[in-house]
């Protein structure tokens, strides 16, 4: 399984579900958490939520942002908490809603794991791993698919003034595995560098490497507590694990 660009991975989380039959007011104030995304081709802004939002007769993973969404551009591709008014907008199609954000702030995804790489004066980096969402179900109470597409979000932040250089001996890039609560490996995968040049990359001071990998249902098919493990293949120190629950 190869890695996928962050915006594509987050789009896989999304997908509008069938409208709910419940009758609700024409607008309502909500607070949601998710990733702010921008489609430069059509100028659309959305918040992709890891679990479906039920509002104004709609159940959706993708919440269109209307009004002046570019005021929040500093949060693009970031996990945020946003509060604002959701209104029915029939002309928007599916979902026929729009959210005008009144306030927003960046948040760390729930359950994010942290690790530190510290080699004194030569290297200091922060490594994080988030399973988004970190608690979910593949099926609802009626045994229908929930539509959730969990994603592993892996980051490395360079804390030193000097660059960090990565030289990968093969095209193997990220090594991923899923283990049960008792340590049994249930699924593993390796992403591939997209070109020979991608095997050599540099993180400048304060630079961030970020990649997202979709978690398939077969990796953790049954309810239970699991651990995801991820790191750069053939490079020590950057491995990390994070727990998640399938309900």
ChimeraX attribute file (.defattr): number of C-alpha atoms within 10 A of each C-alpha:
attribute: neighborCount
match mode: 1-to-1
recipient: residues
	/A:1	15
	/A:2	16
	/A:3	19
	/A:4	14
	/A:5	13
	/A:6	18
	/A:7	17
	/A:8	13
	/A:9	21
	/A:10	28
	/A:11	18
	/A:12	17
	/A:13	22
	/A:14	22
	/A:15	19
	/A:16	16
	/A:17	18
	/A:18	12
	/A:19	16
	/A:20	13
	/A:21	9
	/A:22	10
	/A:23	10
	/A:24	11
	/A:25	10
	/A:26	12
	/A:27	16
	/A:28	14
	/A:29	14
	/A:30	14
	/A:31	13
	/A:32	18
	/A:33	21
	/A:34	26
	/A:35	26
	/A:36	29
	/A:37	24
	/A:38	20
	/A:39	10
	/A:40	8
	/A:41	6
	/A:42	7
	/A:43	8
	/A:44	13
	/A:45	23
	/A:46	22
	/A:47	27
	/A:48	28
	/A:49	25
	/A:50	26
	/A:51	25
	/A:52	21
	/A:53	19
	/A:54	14
	/A:55	22
	/A:56	21
	/A:57	18
	/A:58	23
	/A:59	19
	/A:60	24
	/A:61	25
	/A:62	29
	/A:63	26
	/A:64	22
	/A:65	22
	/A:66	18
	/A:67	11
	/A:68	11
	/A:69	18
	/A:70	14
	/A:71	9
	/A:72	14
	/A:73	13
	/A:74	10
	/A:75	16
	/A:76	17
	/A:77	17
	/A:78	18
	/A:79	20
	/A:80	21
	/A:81	19
	/A:82	22
	/A:83	18
	/A:84	18
	/A:85	15
	/A:86	23
	/A:87	19
	/A:88	19
	/A:89	15
	/A:90	11
	/A:91	9
	/A:92	11
	/A:93	8
	/A:94	17
	/A:95	22
	/A:96	17
	/A:97	25
	/A:98	22
	/A:99	25
	/A:100	18
	/A:101	21
	/A:102	13
	/A:103	11
	/A:104	16
	/A:105	13
	/A:106	16
	/A:107	14
	/A:108	11
	/A:109	22
	/A:110	12
	/A:111	16
	/A:112	18
	/A:113	16
	/A:114	14
	/A:115	16
	/A:116	16
	/A:117	18
	/A:118	14
	/A:119	9
	/A:120	8
	/A:121	9
	/A:122	11
	/A:123	15
	/A:124	18
	/A:125	21
	/A:126	16
	/A:127	23
	/A:128	21
	/A:129	28
	/A:130	24
	/A:131	28
	/A:132	26
	/A:133	23
	/A:134	20
	/A:135	17
	/A:136	19
	/A:137	21
	/A:138	19
	/A:139	14
	/A:140	12
	/A:141	8
	/A:142	7
	/A:143	8
	/A:144	9
	/A:145	11
	/A:146	16
	/A:147	20
	/A:148	22
	/A:149	23
	/A:150	25
	/A:151	22
	/A:152	23
	/A:153	21
	/A:154	22
	/A:155	18
	/A:156	21
	/A:157	21
	/A:158	22
	/A:159	20
	/A:160	19
	/A:161	13
	/A:162	15
	/A:163	16
	/A:164	19
	/A:165	11
	/A:166	14
	/A:167	13
	/A:168	19
	/A:169	13
	/A:170	12
	/A:171	17
	/A:172	17
	/A:173	22
	/A:174	23
	/A:175	18
	/A:176	23
	/A:177	17
	/A:178	23
	/A:179	20
	/A:180	16
	/A:181	13
	/A:182	9
	/A:183	10
	/A:184	11
	/A:185	16
	/A:186	14
	/A:187	15
	/A:188	15
	/A:189	15
	/A:190	19
	/A:191	18
	/A:192	18
	/A:193	18
	/A:194	13
	/A:195	9
	/A:196	11
	/A:197	11
	/A:198	14
	/A:199	17
	/A:200	13
	/A:201	13
	/A:202	14
	/A:203	18
	/A:204	17
	/A:205	15
	/A:206	14
	/A:207	16
	/A:208	17
	/A:209	14
	/A:210	15
	/A:211	17
	/A:212	22
	/A:213	23
	/A:214	22
	/A:215	19
	/A:216	13
	/A:217	13
	/A:218	9
	/A:219	17
	/A:220	22
	/A:221	13
	/A:222	14
	/A:223	12
	/A:224	12
	/A:225	16
	/A:226	24
	/A:227	20
	/A:228	24
	/A:229	19
	/A:230	23
	/A:231	22
	/A:232	19
	/A:233	20
	/A:234	14
	/A:235	14
	/A:236	9
	/A:237	14
	/A:238	18
	/A:239	21
	/A:240	19
	/A:241	21
	/A:242	20
	/A:243	21
	/A:244	21
	/A:245	17
	/A:246	17
	/A:247	14
